[in-house]
Amino acid sequence: MTIQLDGFSLSLSDVARVAAGGAEVVLTEEAKQRVDEARALVDRHAQGEAPVYGVNTGFGYLARVRVPKDDLAQLQLN
């Protein structure tokens, strides 16, 4: 069985099937497009001057600390 993730129709029984190893998961083309669009939006904000929590700033106590643009990819990996 294949569960298609479209961003709208995932049910608890679908999640249970996947967790039990009884289903494969694929993204629909529309969902992939929305992910790409969201990624582009985050990238634009990350490169901008406005602080965006956890995207181009630290977390928690460090939320007011701007992360240098050269370190943003490492921030997201961390």
N, C-alpha and C positions, 0 to 999 in steps of 0.2 A: 504494500500500500504506500502511496505517496501523498504527503500532506503539502498542499501548495499554500505558501504564506503570501497573502495578498494585502495584509494590513487591516483586514476587516472581519474575516470569518473564522479565525482560529477559536476552537472550542476547548474546554477542559478535557474532553475525551480525546481530542487530537493530541494534546500535550501528553496525556497518559500513554497513548499508543507510541509516541516517539520515545518517551522515557523508558518504556518497556522493551524498546528495540523492535517494535512491530511496524514501524513506519519510517520512511525516508522523508526528508524535508527539502523542498526546493522553493526558491523565490519566484514569483511570477515576474514577467517582464515589466509590468507596471510598477510593481514593488521595487524592482531594481532601479527603475528610473527615478522613483521618489527618493530612494537612498542616495543616488548620485546627486540629485538636486539638493538634498539636505546637506550632504558633504560639501558641496560648492558653497552653500550659505555659511556653514561653519568656517570654511577656509577663508571666505571674504572677511568675516568678523575677526578671525584670528589675526589677520594681517592688518586690520584697521587700527585706529588709535584708541577707540573706546574699549575700556576693560570689559571682558566677558569671563565671568567666574569659571575657573577650571579649564578654560580654553586658552586664554593668554594671560591668566593670573594664576597664582597659587591657590591652594585650597584651605578652608578653615581660617586659622589665624593668619595665614599668608595670602588671603584673598585680595589684599590691597597691594601685593607685590607683583609688579609686572614682570612677566617672563620674557627674556630677549627672544626676538623672532627666530634666531638661529637655534634656540633650544625648545621650540614648541613641539616638534615631533617627538623629542625625548620625553617631554612633559606628558603627552598623551600615552606613550608607551608605559611610563611609570604609573 
